[in-house]
Amino acid sequence: MKMLENLLLVRKFQVKAFTLLESLVTLFVVSFLVLALSGGVQQTFSKVQEQLFLLEFEHFYKESQQLAASSQTKVNLQFSKSEISNSVSSLAVPDSVAPPAGLIIDFDRAGGNSSLKKISFDLPDKQVHYQLFLGNGKFKKTETVK
């Protein structure tokens, strides 16, 4: 009788150890899948962030132009490594985008610019160029793949 009780106890311990082993294997598989998929998600998020920044820059450029025309004052669009700013507001630059630091674009009282400057943003997989047109403040956007 005592031997039968000992045998049942041994079987209970074996089942618990097997359940622990299953749990560890499951934890390992789930952790591996999460780590494998997180890199793809981060890349996608970075690309979306870059595209949103470019759209915000185009809007910010036009907004600065309209600010100069409506207030009848000169407005400077100043570029630095971390932000693009005018006299009223600023636009944060994501870490993955390299703007042309030190560039200044002047809008006259009518909202036009008096230069043919080229604004180039370096992204990890491409370069985006904005060629400014003389006088009217419009631009042409081109992209080159690295």
LUMTI-447462 format. One record per residue: residue in one letter; chain; x, y, z of N, C-alpha, C, O, CB in turn. Coordinates in steps of 0.1 Angstrom, whole numbers, plus 2048, in hexadecimal, padded with zeros to 3 digits. Glycine has a CB too. Layout:
<"a", "A", <X, Y, Z>, <X, Y, Z>, <X, Y, Z>, <X, Y, Z>, <X, Y, Z>>
...
This chain:
<"m", "A", <808, 7F4, 800>, <800, 800, 800>, <809, 80D, 800>, <806, 816, 7F9>, <7F7, 800, 80C>>
<"k", "A", <813, 80C, 808>, <81C, 818, 809>, <823, 81A, 7FC>, <825, 825, 7F8>, <826, 815, 814>>
<"m", "A", <826, 80F, 7F5>, <82D, 810, 7E9>, <824, 816, 7DE>, <829, 81E, 7D5>, <832, 802, 7E4>>
<"l", "A", <818, 813, 7DE>, <80E, 819, 7D5>, <80D, 828, 7D7>, <80C, 82F, 7CD>, <801, 812, 7D6>>
<"e", "A", <80C, 82C, 7E3>, <80C, 83A, 7E6>, <818, 842, 7E1>, <817, 84D, 7DC>, <80A, 83D, 7F5>>
<"n", "A", <824, 83C, 7E3>, <830, 842, 7DE>, <830, 843, 7CF>, <835, 84C, 7C9>, <83C, 839, 7E3>>
<"l", "A", <82B, 839, 7C8>, <82A, 839, 7BA>, <821, 844, 7B5>, <824, 84A, 7AB>, <826, 82B, 7B5>>
<"l", "A", <816, 846, 7BB>, <80D, 851, 7B8>, <813, 85E, 7BA>, <811, 868, 7B2>, <800, 850, 7BF>>
<"l", "A", <81B, 860, 7C5>, <822, 86D, 7C7>, <82C, 86F, 7BD>, <82E, 87B, 7B8>, <828, 86C, 7D5>>
<"v", "A", <834, 865, 7B8>, <83E, 867, 7AE>, <837, 86B, 7A1>, <83C, 873, 79A>, <846, 859, 7AC>>
<"r", "A", <82C, 865, 79E>, <825, 869, 791>, <820, 877, 792>, <820, 87E, 788>, <819, 85F, 78F>>
<"k", "A", <81B, 87C, 79D>, <817, 88A, 79F>, <823, 893, 79C>, <821, 89D, 795>, <811, 88C, 7AD>>
<"f", "A", <82E, 890, 7A2>, <83A, 899, 7A0>, <83E, 899, 791>, <843, 8A3, 78C>, <845, 894, 7A9>>
<"q", "A", <83D, 88E, 78B>, <841, 88D, 77D>, <838, 896, 774>, <83D, 89C, 76B>, <841, 87E, 778>>
<"v", "A", <82B, 895, 777>, <822, 89E, 76F>, <825, 8AC, 771>, <824, 8B4, 768>, <813, 89A, 773>>
<"k", "A", <828, 8B0, 77E>, <82A, 8BE, 780>, <837, 8C3, 779>, <838, 8CE, 774>, <82C, 8C1, 78F>>
<"a", "A", <841, 8BB, 779>, <84E, 8BE, 773>, <84C, 8BF, 764>, <851, 8C8, 75D>, <859, 8B4, 776>>
<"f", "A", <843, 8B6, 75E>, <841, 8B7, 750>, <839, 8C4, 74C>, <83C, 8CA, 742>, <839, 8AB, 74B>>
<"t", "A", <830, 8C8, 755>, <828, 8D4, 753>, <831, 8E0, 753>, <830, 8E9, 74C>, <81D, 8D5, 75D>>
<"l", "A", <83B, 8E0, 75C>, <845, 8EB, 75D>, <84D, 8EC, 751>, <850, 8F7, 74C>, <84D, 8E9, 769>>
<"l", "A", <851, 8E0, 74C>, <859, 8E0, 73F>, <851, 8E5, 733>, <856, 8ED, 72B>, <85E, 8D2, 73C>>
<"e", "A", <844, 8E1, 733>, <83C, 8E6, 728>, <83A, 8F6, 729>, <83B, 8FC, 71F>, <82E, 8E0, 729>>
<"s", "A", <838, 8FB, 735>, <837, 909, 737>, <844, 911, 733>, <843, 91B, 72C>, <834, 90C, 746>>
<"l", "A", <84F, 90B, 736>, <85C, 912, 732>, <85D, 911, 722>, <862, 91B, 71D>, <868, 90B, 738>>
<"v", "A", <85A, 907, 71C>, <85B, 906, 70D>, <851, 910, 707>, <855, 917, 6FD>, <858, 8F8, 708>>
<"t", "A", <845, 911, 70C>, <83B, 91A, 707>, <840, 929, 709>, <83F, 931, 700>, <82E, 918, 70E>>
<"l", "A", <845, 92C, 714>, <84B, 939, 717>, <856, 93C, 70D>, <857, 947, 708>, <850, 93A, 726>>
<"f", "A", <85F, 933, 70B>, <86A, 935, 702>, <864, 938, 6F3>, <869, 941, 6ED>, <873, 929, 701>>
<"v", "A", <85B, 930, 6EF>, <855, 932, 6E1>, <84E, 93F, 6E0>, <850, 946, 6D6>, <84C, 926, 6DE>>
<"v", "A", <846, 943, 6EA>, <83F, 950, 6E9>, <849, 95B, 6EA>, <847, 965, 6E2>, <835, 950, 6F5>>
<"s", "A", <853, 95A, 6F2>, <85D, 965, 6F3>, <865, 967, 6E6>, <867, 972, 6E1>, <867, 962, 6FE>>
<"f", "A", <868, 95B, 6E0>, <86F, 95C, 6D3>, <866, 962, 6C8>, <86B, 96B, 6C0>, <873, 94E, 6CE>>
<"l", "A", <85A, 95F, 6C8>, <851, 965, 6BE>, <84F, 974, 6C0>, <84F, 97C, 6B6>, <843, 95E, 6BE>>
<"v", "A", <84E, 978, 6CC>, <84C, 986, 6CF>, <858, 98E, 6CB>, <857, 999, 6C5>, <849, 988, 6DE>>
<"l", "A", <864, 989, 6CE>, <870, 990, 6CB>, <873, 990, 6BC>, <878, 99A, 6B6>, <87C, 989, 6D1>>
<"a", "A", <86F, 985, 6B5>, <870, 985, 6A6>, <867, 98F, 69F>, <86B, 995, 695>, <86E, 977, 6A1>>
<"l", "A", <85B, 990, 6A4>, <852, 999, 69E>, <853, 9A8, 6A2>, <84F, 9B1, 69A>, <844, 995, 6A1>>
<"s", "A", <85A, 9AB, 6AD>, <85B, 9B9, 6B1>, <864, 9C1, 6A8>, <862, 9CD, 6A7>, <860, 9B9, 6C0>>
<"g", "A", <86E, 9BB, 6A2>, <877, 9C2, 699>, <870, 9C7, 68D>, <872, 9D2, 689>, <883, 9B9, 695>>
<"g", "A", <867, 9BF, 687>, <85F, 9C3, 67C>, <855, 9CE, 67F>, <853, 9D7, 677>, <857, 9B7, 677>>
<"v", "A", <84F, 9CD, 68B>, <846, 9D8, 68F>, <84E, 9E5, 691>, <848, 9F0, 68D>, <83F, 9D4, 69D>>
<"q", "A", <85A, 9E5, 697>, <861, 9F1, 699>, <865, 9F7, 68C>, <865, A03, 68A>, <86E, 9EE, 6A1>>
<"q", "A", <869, 9EF, 682>, <86C, 9F4, 674>, <860, 9FB, 66E>, <861, A06, 668>, <872, 9E9, 66B>>
<"t", "A", <855, 9F4, 66F>, <849, 9FA, 669>, <845, A07, 670>, <841, A11, 669>, <83D, 9F0, 66A>>
<"f", "A", <846, A07, 67D>, <843, A14, 685>, <84C, A1F, 681>, <848, A2A, 67F>, <844, A11, 694>>
<"s", "A", <859, A1C, 67F>, <863, A26, 67B>, <860, A2C, 66D>, <861, A38, 66B>, <871, A20, 67B>>
<"k", "A", <85C, A23, 663>, <859, A27, 656>, <84C, A30, 656>, <84C, A3B, 64F>, <856, A1B, 64D>>
<"v", "A", <842, A2C, 65E>, <836, A35, 65F>, <839, A42, 665>, <834, A4C, 661>, <82B, A2D, 667>>
<"q", "A", <842, A42, 66F>, <846, A4F, 676>, <84D, A58, 66C>, <84B, A64, 66C>, <84F, A4C, 682>>
<"e", "A", <856, A52, 663>, <85D, A5A, 65A>, <853, A60, 64F>, <854, A6C, 64C>, <867, A52, 652>>
<"q", "A", <84A, A58, 64B>, <840, A5D, 641>, <837, A68, 647>, <834, A72, 640>, <837, A52, 63B>>
<"l", "A", <833, A66, 653>, <82B, A71, 65A>, <833, A7E, 65C>, <82E, A89, 65A>, <826, A6C, 668>>
<"f", "A", <840, A7C, 65F>, <848, A88, 660>, <849, A90, 653>, <848, A9C, 653>, <856, A84, 665>>
<"l", "A", <84B, A89, 648>, <84C, A90, 63B>, <83F, A97, 638>, <83F, AA2, 632>, <84F, A85, 630>>
<"l", "A", <833, A91, 63B>, <827, A97, 638>, <825, AA4, 641>, <820, AAE, 63D>, <81B, A8E, 63B>>
<"e", "A", <829, AA2, 64E>, <829, AAD, 657>, <832, AB9, 653>, <82F, AC4, 654>, <82C, AA9, 665>>
<"f", "A", <83E, AB5, 64D>, <847, ABF, 648>, <841, AC7, 63D>, <842, AD3, 63D>, <854, AB9, 644>>
<"e", "A", <83B, AC0, 634>, <834, AC7, 628>, <82A, AD1, 62D>, <828, ADC, 628>, <82E, ABD, 61E>>
<"h", "A", <822, ACC, 637>, <817, AD5, 63D>, <81E, AE1, 644>, <819, AEC, 643>, <80E, ACD, 646>>
<"f", "A", <828, ADE, 64C>, <82F, AE8, 653>, <835, AF3, 64A>, <835, AFF, 64D>, <83A, AE2, 65C>>
<"y", "A", <83B, AEE, 63F>, <840, AF8, 635>, <836, B01, 62F>, <838, B0D, 62F>, <847, AF0, 629>>
<"k", "A", <82A, AFB, 62B>, <81F, B03, 626>, <819, B0C, 631>, <816, B18, 62E>, <814, AFA, 620>>
<"e", "A", <819, B07, 63D>, <814, B0F, 648>, <81D, B1B, 64B>, <818, B26, 64E>, <812, B07, 655>>
<"s", "A", <82A, B19, 64A>, <833, B24, 64C>, <832, B2F, 641>, <833, B3B, 643>, <842, B1F, 64D>>
<"q", "A", <830, B2A, 635>, <82E, B33, 62A>, <821, B3B, 62B>, <821, B47, 629>, <82D, B2B, 61C>>
<"q", "A", <816, B35, 630>, <80A, B3C, 632>, <80B, B46, 63E>, <805, B50, 63E>, <7FE, B32, 635>>
<"l", "A", <813, B42, 648>, <815, B4B, 653>, <81C, B58, 64F>, <818, B63, 653>, <81E, B44, 65E>>
<"a", "A", <826, B57, 646>, <82D, B62, 641>, <824, B6B, 639>, <824, B77, 63A>, <839, B5E, 638>>
<"a", "A", <81B, B65, 631>, <812, B6D, 629>, <807, B73, 631>, <803, B7F, 62E>, <80C, B64, 61E>>
<"s", "A", <802, B6C, 63B>, <7F7, B72, 642>, <7FB, B7D, 64C>, <7F4, B86, 64F>, <7EF, B67, 64A>>
<"s", "A", <807, B7B, 652>, <80C, B85, 65C>, <814, B90, 655>, <818, B9A, 65C>, <814, B7E, 666>>
<"q", "A", <817, B8F, 648>, <81F, B99, 641>, <82C, B9B, 647>, <831, BA7, 648>, <817, BA6, 640>>
<"t", "A", <832, B91, 64C>, <840, B91, 652>, <848, B86, 64C>, <843, B7D, 646>, <83F, B90, 662>>
<"k", "A", <855, B88, 64D>, <85E, B7D, 649>, <85E, B72, 653>, <85E, B74, 65F>, <86D, B83, 647>>
<"v", "A", <85F, B66, 64E>, <85F, B5A, 656>, <86B, B51, 652>, <86D, B4F, 646>, <851, B52, 655>>
<"n", "A", <872, B4D, 65C>, <87E, B44, 659>, <87A, B36, 65D>, <875, B34, 668>, <88B, B49, 661>>
<"l", "A", <87D, B2D, 654>, <87B, B1E, 657>, <889, B19, 65A>, <892, B18, 651>, <874, B17, 64C>>
<"q", "A", <88C, B15, 667>, <89A, B12, 66B>, <89A, B03, 66E>, <891, AFD, 674>, <89E, B1A, 678>>
<"f", "A", <8A5, AFC, 669>, <8A6, AEE, 66A>, <8B2, AEB, 674>, <8BC, AF1, 673>, <8A9, AE7, 65C>>
<"s", "A", <8AF, AE2, 67D>, <8BA, ADD, 686>, <8B9, ACD, 686>, <8B0, AC8, 67F>, <8B9, AE3, 694>>
<"k", "A", <8C1, AC7, 68D>, <8C1, AB8, 68D>, <8B5, AB2, 694>, <8B1, AA7, 691>, <8CE, AB3, 694>>
<"s", "A", <8AF, ABA, 69D>, <8A4, AB4, 6A5>, <897, ABB, 6A2>, <88C, AB5, 6A5>, <8A7, AB6, 6B3>>
<"e", "A", <896, AC6, 69B>, <88A, ACD, 698>, <88B, AD6, 68D>, <896, ADB, 689>, <884, AD4, 6A4>>
<"i", "A", <87F, ADA, 687>, <87E, AE4, 67D>, <874, AEE, 683>, <86A, AEB, 688>, <878, ADE, 66F>>
<"s", "A", <878, AFB, 683>, <870, B05, 68A>, <86E, B11, 681>, <877, B15, 679>, <876, B08, 697>>
<"n", "A", <863, B18, 684>, <861, B26, 67F>, <85F, B2F, 68B>, <862, B2B, 696>, <855, B27, 675>>
<"s", "A", <85A, B3B, 689>, <859, B44, 694>, <84E, B40, 69E>, <84D, B46, 6A9>, <857, B52, 68F>>
<"v", "A", <845, B37, 69A>, <839, B34, 6A2>, <839, B26, 6A7>, <836, B24, 6B3>, <82D, B36, 699>>
<"s", "A", <83D, B1C, 69F>, <83C, B0E, 6A4>, <848, B07, 69F>, <851, B0C, 697>, <82F, B08, 69F>>
<"s", "A", <849, AFA, 6A3>, <854, AF1, 69F>, <84F, AE3, 69C>, <844, ADF, 6A0>, <85F, AF1, 6A9>>
<"l", "A", <857, ADC, 694>, <854, ACE, 690>, <860, AC6, 695>, <86B, AC8, 690>, <851, ACD, 681>>
<"a", "A", <85D, ABB, 69D>, <867, AB2, 6A2>, <86B, AA9, 696>, <863, AA4, 68F>, <862, AAA, 6AE>>
<"v", "A", <878, AA6, 695>, <87E, A9D, 68B>, <880, A8F, 692>, <887, A8F, 69C>, <88B, AA3, 685>>
<"p", "A", <87B, A84, 68C>, <87E, A77, 691>, <88D, A74, 691>, <894, A79, 689>, <876, A6D, 68A>>
<"d", "A", <891, A6A, 699>, <89F, A66, 69A>, <8A4, A60, 68D>, <8B0, A61, 68A>, <8A1, A5D, 6A6>>
<"s", "A", <89B, A59, 686>, <89F, A53, 67A>, <8A1, A5C, 66E>, <8A5, A57, 663>, <896, A47, 677>>
<"v", "A", <89D, A69, 66F>, <89E, A72, 664>, <8A9, A7C, 667>, <8AA, A82, 672>, <890, A79, 662>>
<"a", "A", <8B1, A7F, 65D>, <8BC, A89, 65E>, <8B8, A95, 655>, <8B9, A94, 649>, <8C9, A83, 65A>>
<"p", "A", <8B4, AA0, 65B>, <8B1, AAC, 654>, <8BD, AB4, 650>, <8C8, AB1, 656>, <8A7, AB5, 65B>>
<"p", "A", <8BC, ABD, 647>, <8C8, AC6, 644>, <8CA, AD0, 64F>, <8C4, ADB, 64E>, <8C6, ACD, 636>>
<"a", "A", <8D2, ACD, 658>, <8D5, AD6, 664>, <8DB, AE3, 660>, <8E4, AE3, 657>, <8DD, ACF, 66E>>
<"g", "A", <8D6, AEE, 665>, <8DC, AFB, 663>, <8D6, B02, 657>, <8D9, B0D, 654>, <8EB, AF9, 660>>
<"l", "A", <8CD, AFC, 650>, <8C6, B02, 644>, <8BB, B0C, 649>, <8B4, B09, 653>, <8BF, AF7, 63B>>
<"i", "A", <8BA, B17, 643>, <8B0, B21, 646>, <8A9, B25, 639>, <8B0, B29, 62F>, <8B6, B2E, 64D>>
<"i", "A", <89C, B25, 639>, <894, B29, 62E>, <88C, B35, 632>, <886, B35, 63C>, <88B, B1E, 628>>
<"d", "A", <88E, B40, 62A>, <887, B4D, 62D>, <87B, B4E, 624>, <87C, B4D, 618>, <891, B58, 62B>>
<"f", "A", <86F, B51, 62A>, <863, B54, 623>, <861, B63, 624>, <862, B69, 62F>, <857, B4C, 629>>
<"d", "A", <85F, B6A, 619>, <85D, B78, 619>, <84E, B7B, 61D>, <847, B72, 621>, <860, B7E, 60B>>
<"r", "A", <84B, B88, 61D>, <83D, B8C, 622>, <832, B86, 61A>, <827, B85, 61F>, <83D, B9B, 622>>
<"a", "A", <835, B83, 60D>, <82A, B7D, 605>, <829, B6E, 606>, <820, B68, 601>, <82D, B81, 5F6>>
<"g", "A", <833, B68, 60E>, <832, B5A, 610>, <83B, B52, 606>, <83B, B46, 607>, <825, B55, 60F>>
<"g", "A", <842, B59, 5FE>, <84B, B52, 5F4>, <859, B52, 5FA>, <85D, B59, 603>, <84B, B59, 5E7>>
<"n", "A", <861, B49, 5F4>, <86F, B48, 5F8>, <878, B4D, 5EC>, <873, B4D, 5E1>, <873, B3A, 5FC>>
<"s", "A", <884, B52, 5F0>, <88C, B58, 5E5>, <898, B4F, 5E3>, <8A3, B54, 5E1>, <890, B66, 5E9>>
<"s", "A", <897, B42, 5E3>, <8A2, B39, 5E1>, <89D, B2D, 5D9>, <891, B2A, 5D9>, <8A9, B35, 5EE>>
<"l", "A", <8A7, B26, 5D4>, <8A4, B19, 5CD>, <8AB, B0E, 5D5>, <8B0, B04, 5D0>, <8AA, B19, 5BF>>
<"k", "A", <8AA, B0F, 5E2>, <8B0, B05, 5EB>, <8A9, AF7, 5EA>, <89E, AF6, 5E6>, <8AF, B0A, 5FA>>
<"k", "A", <8B2, AED, 5ED>, <8AD, AE0, 5EC>, <8AE, ADA, 5FB>, <8B8, ADA, 601>, <8B5, AD7, 5E3>>
<"i", "A", <8A2, AD5, 600>, <8A2, AD0, 60D>, <8A2, AC1, 60C>, <89A, ABB, 605>, <894, AD4, 615>>
<"s", "A", <8AC, ABA, 612>, <8AE, AAC, 611>, <8AD, AA6, 61F>, <8B4, AAA, 628>, <8BB, AA8, 60A>>
<"f", "A", <8A5, A9C, 620>, <8A4, A94, 62C>, <8A9, A86, 62A>, <8A5, A7F, 620>, <895, A93, 631>>
<"d", "A", <8B3, A82, 632>, <8B8, A74, 631>, <8B1, A6B, 63A>, <8B0, A6D, 646>, <8C7, A74, 635>>
<"l", "A", <8AB, A61, 634>, <8A4, A56, 63B>, <8AC, A49, 63A>, <8B5, A49, 631>, <895, A54, 636>>
<"p", "A", <8AA, A3F, 642>, <8B2, A33, 641>, <8B2, A2C, 634>, <8BD, A27, 630>, <8AD, A29, 64C>>
<"d", "A", <8A7, A2D, 62C>, <8A7, A25, 620>, <8A6, A2E, 614>, <8A6, A29, 608>, <89B, A1C, 620>>
<"k", "A", <8A4, A3B, 615>, <8A3, A44, 60A>, <8A6, A53, 60E>, <8A8, A56, 61A>, <895, A44, 604>>
<"q", "A", <8A7, A5B, 604>, <8A9, A6A, 606>, <89D, A70, 600>, <898, A6D, 5F5>, <8B6, A6F, 600>>
<"v", "A", <897, A7A, 607>, <88C, A82, 602>, <890, A90, 5FF>, <896, A96, 609>, <880, A81, 60B>>
<"h", "A", <88E, A95, 5F3>, <893, AA3, 5F0>, <887, AAB, 5ED>, <87D, AA7, 5E6>, <89C, AA2, 5E3>>
<"y", "A", <887, AB7, 5F1>, <87D, AC2, 5EE>, <884, ACD, 5E7>, <88C, AD4, 5ED>, <876, AC7, 5FB>>
<"q", "A", <881, ACF, 5DA>, <887, ADA, 5D3>, <87E, AE5, 5D3>, <872, AE4, 5CE>, <88A, AD5, 5C4>>
<"l", "A", <882, AF1, 5D8>, <87A, AFC, 5DA>, <87A, B04, 5CD>, <884, B05, 5C6>, <87F, B05, 5E5>>
<"f", "A", <86F, B0A, 5C9>, <86D, B12, 5BD>, <86F, B21, 5C1>, <86B, B25, 5CC>, <860, B10, 5B6>>
<"l", "A", <874, B29, 5B9>, <877, B37, 5BB>, <86A, B3F, 5BB>, <862, B3D, 5B2>, <881, B3C, 5B1>>
<"g", "A", <868, B47, 5C6>, <85D, B50, 5C6>, <851, B4B, 5CC>, <84C, B51, 5D6>, <85B, B55, 5B9>>
<"n", "A", <84B, B41, 5C7>, <83E, B3D, 5CC>, <83E, B34, 5D8>, <833, B32, 5DE>, <837, B36, 5C1>>
<"g", "A", <849, B2E, 5DC>, <84A, B26, 5E8>, <845, B18, 5E7>, <844, B11, 5F1>, <842, B2D, 5F3>>
<"k", "A", <842, B14, 5DB>, <83E, B06, 5D8>, <84B, AFD, 5D8>, <856, B02, 5D6>, <836, B04, 5CC>>
<"f", "A", <849, AF0, 5D8>, <854, AE7, 5D8>, <851, ADA, 5D0>, <845, AD7, 5CD>, <859, AE3, 5E6>>
<"k", "A", <85B, AD3, 5CC>, <85A, AC6, 5C5>, <861, ABC, 5CD>, <86C, ABD, 5D1>, <860, AC7, 5B6>>
<"k", "A", <85A, AB1, 5D0>, <85F, AA6, 5D8>, <864, A9B, 5D0>, <85D, A96, 5C7>, <854, AA1, 5E2>>
<"t", "A", <870, A96, 5D2>, <876, A8B, 5CC>, <87C, A82, 5D6>, <880, A86, 5E1>, <880, A8F, 5C1>>
<"e", "A", <87D, A75, 5D3>, <883, A6B, 5DC>, <88D, A63, 5D4>, <88B, A5F, 5C9>, <878, A61, 5E2>>
<"t", "A", <898, A60, 5DB>, <8A2, A57, 5D5>, <8A5, A4C, 5DF>, <8A7, A4E, 5EB>, <8AF, A5F, 5D2>>
<"v", "A", <8A6, A40, 5DA>, <8A8, A34, 5E3>, <8B7, A32, 5E4>, <8BF, A34, 5DB>, <8A2, A27, 5DC>>
<"k", "A", <8BB, A2F, 5F0>, <8C9, A2D, 5F3>, <8CE, A20, 5EE>, <8DA, A1D, 5F0>, <8CC, A2F, 602>>
